[in-house]
């Protein structure tokens, strides 16, 4: 009986240590600088934030294609300011989808123009409209929010009077392969609707050049 009681006490003590350590870590993750009582009109100070310092990814491009563990990934950032933190979170998540859609349109256009570079084609005008069609028909598939960083900022209206707002930075990722599959399907739909056989063959040749670029 004594042995069982001692085991129970030991388990409780371990749990207490874990809880205290976790609370301590959580407390350390919030940097407070409420000592700032005065400032010049327009001056801003970070009074609280989710990490001791801004993570490196916060300074990345808004739309980025990179390689991780031999797999290509698309990253997109949204940086939002709002008086309410929850509102800023919602707006940032909506902005992520908007920005990845815009980034995909630019990517479709730039990849095809790269494949077209140095090629003498009589179908350039038709190809312009095809690129626009594809860019508008590549869906966003598999976008997932992977990182969030936030700051509470104090902005002085006068030397003593100040207002507060939040800055939320979110990062989402999407497998590049998802983009490739959706883009290729959109291009195939275009090819299937081209009646001119010579034009279809020329476009198909350019698309094969473009696809080779996905492997880099």
Kinemage of the C-alpha trace (Angstrom):
@kinemage 1
@onewidth
@group {chain A} dominant
@subgroup {mainchain}
@vectorlist {calphas} color= white
{ca unk a 1} P 0.000 0.000 0.000
{ca unk a 2} L 2.842 2.340 0.935
{ca unk a 3} L 4.569 1.603 -2.377
{ca unk a 4} L 1.413 2.490 -4.358
{ca unk a 5} L 1.045 5.764 -2.431
{ca unk a 6} L 4.677 6.707 -3.115
{ca unk a 7} L 4.226 5.995 -6.832
{ca unk a 8} L 1.116 8.213 -6.893
{ca unk a 9} L 3.007 11.039 -5.150
{ca unk a 10} L 5.889 10.720 -7.616
{ca unk a 11} L 3.509 10.879 -10.599
{ca unk a 12} L 1.792 13.994 -9.185
{ca unk a 13} L 5.158 15.685 -8.617
{ca unk a 14} L 6.282 14.947 -12.195
{ca unk a 15} L 3.032 16.404 -13.551
{ca unk a 16} L 3.474 19.532 -11.438
{ca unk a 17} L 7.032 20.018 -12.725
{ca unk a 18} L 5.832 19.659 -16.335
{ca unk a 19} L 3.001 22.156 -15.798
{ca unk a 20} L 5.253 24.701 -14.077
{ca unk a 21} L 7.923 24.376 -16.769
{ca unk a 22} L 5.311 24.717 -19.535
{ca unk a 23} L 3.829 27.817 -17.914
{ca unk a 24} L 7.309 29.267 -17.502
{ca unk a 25} L 8.127 28.672 -21.198
{ca unk a 26} L 4.825 30.205 -22.280
{ca unk a 27} L 5.489 33.252 -20.135
{ca unk a 28} L 8.994 33.671 -21.577
{ca unk a 29} L 7.624 33.566 -25.122
{ca unk a 30} L 5.789 36.860 -24.591
{ca unk a 31} L 8.071 39.897 -24.597
{ca unk a 32} L 6.590 42.783 -22.626
{ca unk a 33} L 7.801 46.359 -22.875
{ca unk a 34} L 4.970 48.239 -21.147
{ca unk a 35} L 7.617 50.410 -19.454
{ca unk a 36} L 7.278 52.801 -22.410
{ca unk a 37} L 5.085 55.556 -20.952
{ca unk a 38} L 5.893 58.460 -23.229
{ca unk a 39} L 6.796 58.902 -26.861
{ca unk a 40} L 6.692 61.204 -29.833
{ca unk a 41} L 3.438 61.409 -31.836
{ca unk a 42} L 3.505 58.628 -34.433
{ca unk a 43} L 6.133 56.541 -32.609
{ca unk a 44} L 5.421 52.819 -32.336
{ca unk a 45} L 6.646 50.280 -29.773
{ca unk a 46} L 6.160 46.511 -29.591
{ca unk a 47} L 4.653 45.826 -26.158
{ca unk a 48} L 3.963 42.132 -26.613
{ca unk a 49} L 4.702 39.445 -29.189
{ca unk a 50} L 4.378 35.707 -29.710
{ca unk a 51} L 8.128 35.018 -29.995
{ca unk a 52} L 11.169 36.592 -28.335
{ca unk a 53} L 12.077 37.960 -31.789
{ca unk a 54} L 10.515 37.907 -35.243
{ca unk a 55} L 11.236 34.544 -36.991
{ca unk a 56} L 13.322 34.613 -40.166
{ca unk a 57} L 10.386 33.512 -42.363
{ca unk a 58} L 8.558 36.776 -41.540
{ca unk a 59} L 11.013 38.551 -43.864
{ca unk a 60} L 10.543 36.166 -46.804
{ca unk a 61} L 8.874 37.168 -50.068
{ca unk a 62} L 5.068 37.165 -50.158
{ca unk a 63} L 5.103 34.386 -52.762
{ca unk a 64} L 8.026 31.982 -52.850
{ca unk a 65} L 8.806 28.713 -54.628
{ca unk a 66} L 11.567 26.812 -52.862
{ca unk a 67} L 12.914 23.289 -52.434
{ca unk a 68} L 12.757 21.400 -49.141
{ca unk a 69} L 13.886 17.799 -48.713
{ca unk a 70} L 14.070 17.385 -52.509
{ca unk a 71} L 10.447 18.510 -52.876
{ca unk a 72} L 9.330 21.885 -54.230
{ca unk a 73} L 7.001 23.918 -52.023
{ca unk a 74} L 5.087 27.149 -52.559
{ca unk a 75} L 5.053 29.521 -49.567
{ca unk a 76} L 2.852 32.584 -49.256
{ca unk a 77} L 2.814 35.309 -46.571
{ca unk a 78} L 0.133 37.668 -45.314
{ca unk a 79} L 1.027 40.614 -43.048
{ca unk a 80} L -2.043 42.315 -41.530
{ca unk a 81} L -2.634 45.095 -38.990
{ca unk a 82} L -5.897 45.516 -37.082
{ca unk a 83} L -7.150 46.785 -33.727
{ca unk a 84} L -8.563 43.364 -32.856
{ca unk a 85} L -6.369 40.280 -32.910
{ca unk a 86} L -9.090 37.803 -33.893
{ca unk a 87} L -10.187 40.008 -36.771
{ca unk a 88} L -6.576 40.285 -37.922
{ca unk a 89} L -6.269 36.468 -37.844
{ca unk a 90} L -9.353 36.028 -40.032
{ca unk a 91} L -8.303 38.730 -42.500
{ca unk a 92} L -4.768 37.263 -42.749
{ca unk a 93} L -6.093 33.789 -43.588
{ca unk a 94} L -8.324 35.211 -46.319
{ca unk a 95} L -5.410 37.246 -47.638
{ca unk a 96} L -3.259 34.099 -47.903
{ca unk a 97} L -5.674 32.500 -50.376
{ca unk a 98} L -5.916 35.732 -52.349
{ca unk a 99} L -2.144 36.129 -52.574
{ca unk a 100} L -1.427 32.527 -53.535
{ca unk a 101} L -4.027 32.817 -56.320
{ca unk a 102} L -2.345 36.011 -57.573
{ca unk a 103} L 1.086 34.385 -57.295
{ca unk a 104} L -0.071 31.366 -59.297
{ca unk a 105} L -1.308 33.625 -62.117
{ca unk a 106} L 2.089 35.316 -62.261
{ca unk a 107} L 3.858 31.931 -62.144
{ca unk a 108} L 1.791 30.521 -65.032
{ca unk a 109} L 2.569 33.578 -67.125
{ca unk a 110} L 6.304 33.707 -66.356
{ca unk a 111} L 6.860 29.970 -66.900
{ca unk a 112} L 5.177 29.996 -70.294
{ca unk a 113} L 7.015 33.154 -71.412
{ca unk a 114} L 10.290 31.500 -70.422
{ca unk a 115} L 9.424 28.489 -72.595
{ca unk a 116} L 8.439 30.864 -75.405
{ca unk a 117} L 11.649 32.918 -75.242
{ca unk a 118} L 13.710 32.744 -78.433
{ca unk a 119} L 10.992 30.843 -80.283
{ca unk a 120} L 9.767 32.184 -83.598
{ca unk a 121} L 6.039 31.467 -83.618
{ca unk a 122} L 3.154 32.803 -85.681
{ca unk a 123} L 0.718 31.942 -82.906
{ca unk a 124} L 1.954 34.400 -80.257
{ca unk a 125} L -1.313 36.369 -80.146
{ca unk a 126} L -3.397 33.224 -79.701
{ca unk a 127} L -0.999 31.942 -77.041
{ca unk a 128} L -1.463 35.182 -75.052
{ca unk a 129} L -5.161 34.455 -74.650
{ca unk a 130} L -4.461 30.806 -73.754
{ca unk a 131} L -2.076 31.836 -70.958
{ca unk a 132} L -4.714 34.183 -69.528
{ca unk a 133} L -7.309 31.390 -69.633
{ca unk a 134} L -5.031 28.923 -67.853
{ca unk a 135} L -3.958 31.486 -65.230
{ca unk a 136} L -7.630 32.033 -64.332
{ca unk a 137} L -8.361 28.310 -64.092
{ca unk a 138} L -5.631 26.917 -61.842
{ca unk a 139} L -7.308 26.244 -58.478
{ca unk a 140} L -5.612 26.612 -55.090
{ca unk a 141} L -5.302 23.044 -53.769
{ca unk a 142} L -3.804 21.944 -50.452
{ca unk a 143} L -2.930 25.366 -48.996
{ca unk a 144} L -2.231 24.975 -45.247
{ca unk a 145} L -1.306 27.627 -42.647
{ca unk a 146} L 1.968 26.477 -41.064
{ca unk a 147} L 3.259 29.494 -39.090
{ca unk a 148} L 1.828 32.493 -37.236
{ca unk a 149} L 3.656 35.390 -35.614
{ca unk a 150} L 1.956 38.354 -33.925
{ca unk a 151} L 2.835 41.626 -32.256
{ca unk a 152} L 0.841 43.995 -30.087
{ca unk a 153} L 1.956 47.527 -30.938
{ca unk a 154} L 1.594 50.760 -28.987
{ca unk a 155} L 1.378 53.876 -31.140
{ca unk a 156} L 1.544 57.330 -29.565
{ca unk a 157} L -1.049 59.844 -30.732
{ca unk a 158} L 0.414 62.510 -28.451
{ca unk a 159} L 3.381 62.410 -26.031
{ca unk a 160} L 1.274 60.540 -23.440
{ca unk a 161} L -1.846 59.325 -25.239
{ca unk a 162} L -1.495 56.101 -27.208
{ca unk a 163} L -3.536 53.504 -29.061
{ca unk a 164} L -2.915 49.787 -29.571
{ca unk a 165} L -3.197 47.500 -32.577
{ca unk a 166} L -2.059 44.036 -33.628
{ca unk a 167} L 0.200 42.927 -36.434
{ca unk a 168} L -0.419 39.356 -37.567
{ca unk a 169} L 1.928 37.578 -39.974
{ca unk a 170} L 0.831 34.188 -41.288
{ca unk a 171} L 2.639 31.784 -43.582
{ca unk a 172} L 0.969 29.018 -45.567
{ca unk a 173} L 2.435 26.303 -47.751
{ca unk a 174} L 1.159 24.418 -50.764
{ca unk a 175} L 2.876 21.446 -52.437
{ca unk a 176} L 4.312 22.561 -55.768
{ca unk a 177} L 3.156 19.258 -57.227
{ca unk a 178} L -0.466 20.281 -56.529
{ca unk a 179} L 0.091 23.411 -58.585
{ca unk a 180} L 1.722 21.443 -61.431
{ca unk a 181} L -1.166 18.962 -61.651
{ca unk a 182} L -3.782 21.722 -61.702
{ca unk a 183} L -1.811 23.804 -64.208
{ca unk a 184} L -1.221 20.860 -66.557
{ca unk a 185} L -4.915 19.974 -66.496
{ca unk a 186} L -5.832 23.575 -67.365
{ca unk a 187} L -3.367 23.528 -70.281
{ca unk a 188} L -4.692 20.171 -71.486
{ca unk a 189} L -8.223 21.595 -71.536
{ca unk a 190} L -6.915 24.405 -73.767
{ca unk a 191} L -5.134 21.946 -76.087
{ca unk a 192} L -8.277 19.840 -76.434
{ca unk a 193} L -10.201 22.849 -77.749
{ca unk a 194} L -7.685 23.946 -80.415
{ca unk a 195} L -8.887 23.042 -83.912
{ca unk a 196} L -5.752 24.091 -85.813
{ca unk a 197} L -3.473 21.028 -85.728
{ca unk a 198} L -0.253 22.980 -86.423
{ca unk a 199} L -1.067 25.465 -83.672
{ca unk a 200} L -1.864 22.631 -81.257
{ca unk a 201} L 1.443 20.893 -81.996
{ca unk a 202} L 3.410 24.116 -81.522
{ca unk a 203} L 1.698 24.835 -78.203
{ca unk a 204} L 2.257 21.260 -77.044
{ca unk a 205} L 5.976 21.567 -77.842
{ca unk a 206} L 6.228 24.741 -75.767
{ca unk a 207} L 4.381 23.113 -72.885
{ca unk a 208} L 6.845 20.215 -72.876
{ca unk a 209} L 9.675 22.769 -72.560
{ca unk a 210} L 7.834 24.421 -69.691
{ca unk a 211} L 7.291 21.127 -67.853
{ca unk a 212} L 11.017 20.376 -67.940
{ca unk a 213} L 11.513 23.510 -65.875
{ca unk a 214} L 9.437 21.974 -63.055
{ca unk a 215} L 12.193 19.460 -62.417
{ca unk a 216} L 14.868 22.072 -61.632
